[in-house]
Amino acid sequence: MRDDVRAFVDDRIRPNIAAWYESATFPVELVKELGSLGLLGMHLKGYGCPGRSSVEYGLAAMELEAGDSGIRTFVSVQGSLAMTAISRFGSEEQKRRWLPGMAGGDLIGCFCLTEPTAGSDPARITTRAVRRGDGWVLDGAKRWIGLASLADVAVVWARDDGEPGKILGFAVPTDTPGFTATPIGGKLAMRASVQCDVTLTDVHLPADALLPGCTGLRGPFTCLNEARYGIMWGVLGAARDAYETALRYALDREQFGSPIASRQLTQQKLVEMVLEIQKGLLVAERTGRLKDAGLLRPEQISFGKLANTRAAIDVCRSARTILGGNGIVLDHSPMRHAANLEGVRTYEGTDEIHALIIGRAITGIPAF
């Protein structure tokens, strides 16, 4: 499976990613191909989902992000967020309606949690769900919503207006009047992917749009942890690609009469990269084995997301220095990966949030 995904990346992503990144284009034509490879909702079972292991999903995420974070992000938003929400908390009818098409790449989903004023603190979301007759009406705004302008269904989290302490999830067809998604422009990272502002204005939904399996933040946090798990693998793909690019360059590039790979300072950089990548892989694999065994705790996911993302950024930045001035153009991947990873570092929990999750586990004292 890993080799199949790697071959897909080599054939379909590497030759095109510089152009997609420069033009800020998400290659929507890849979606059905990703589905045919069994990469969409691959860790879920039933309803057309592949039912692969957590470790297999992690390996796929790593190979995809070796191509670009934006491609792995699509798979993460589709599978770990939107599909997981429907699979874990949806009704039988919702599962049958949405999951088979999403698994095959015929339908696209998005996950609407973050708001303009509620990022790291989702308990503060202000999007409202109001009972109206036999159904619901949603009003509010969301921000940084991956895939929203491409999506067929949006999983929207809102506060129950009748019980303000209760958070509800809804499966919202995006052609519902009042749902509007506007791509965010001017991004310096994640350019080969789509993130949007979403407005929900008097969005009328039938009663069966409600995800019945969850009330409260347990629902979105369950999905976020699935995405965070994939990230700890994915970022290592970006780091590995940056390292391999720097190594090839160092062996070919001659200065002062010999390849720069023969210089002690360059070898030191390459060694540090290998150390960080290998340590990260050990963390990711161990985390995946615990997840498959049903023994994984949330703080262990935070450990992997925080440690591996931080290490991957350092690897990519160091790889760029080996490339010298040539490293700032899109002919080479390390600086693109480093820019993307600044986005990855922020979404699904910032460094600070994951540090606080781990700190709470260590001390027993929440310090958010």
Secondary structure as UniProt FT lines:
FT   HELIX           2..8
FT   HELIX           9..13
FT   TURN            14..16
FT   HELIX           17..23
FT   HELIX           28..30
FT   HELIX           31..36
FT   TURN            37..38
FT   TURN            40..43
FT   STRAND          45..46
FT   TURN            47..48
FT   STRAND          49..50
FT   HELIX           54..67
FT   HELIX           69..75
FT   HELIX           76..83
FT   HELIX           84..89
FT   HELIX           92..104
FT   STRAND          109..112
FT   TURN            116..117
FT   HELIX           122..124
FT   STRAND          128..132
FT   TURN            133..134
FT   STRAND          135..146
FT   TURN            147..150
FT   STRAND          153..160
FT   TURN            164..165
FT   STRAND          167..173
FT   TURN            174..175
FT   TURN            177..178
FT   STRAND          179..183
FT   TURN            191..192
FT   STRAND          195..205
FT   HELIX           207..209
FT   TURN            212..213
FT   HELIX           218..252
FT   STRAND          254..255
FT   TURN            256..257
FT   STRAND          258..259
FT   HELIX           260..262
FT   HELIX           264..292
FT   TURN            293..294
FT   HELIX           298..322
FT   HELIX           324..328
FT   TURN            330..331
FT   HELIX           334..346
FT   TURN            347..348
FT   HELIX           351..363
//
